[in-house]
Amino acid sequence: MPPKSKKPDPKPASHEVERVQTGLRIEKRILKVLKAVAEVHDLTLGDLIEGIVLHAFEGKAPFSKPTMQRIDQLRSVYGLDLVAADSHRLTDR
C-alpha cells in the first residue's frame, strides 16, 4: 500500500511585518496592469508587489501560466509594449 500523501497546510503560519507608506513612482501602463492583476486575484496592490518581489529575490517566477496569459491580455488592453530590456532605459516626459 503506497504511503498517504501529506496534504499541504491550508493556512500556513503567518509572519507579522511592519509596512510603510511610500511615494513610489511607476510607469502608468505598468501600474494599470498591476492593479488589474491584483483585482483578478483579490489582492491589494501592495500585497501583489510584495509577492512579486519575494519571488524575484529567490529567483522564482511570480506568476502561473494562466496568470501570465491574463497578463498578456491586460498588456494588450492597456497598450503596455515595454519589455524587461527597457527597464533601465525609461525616461520621463
Buried (B, 14 or more C-beta within 10 A) or exposed (E): EEEEEEEEEEEEEEEEEEEEEEEEEEBEBBBBBBBBBBEEEEBEBEEBBBBBEEEEEEEEEBBEEEBEEBBEEBBEEBEBEBEEEEEEEEEEE
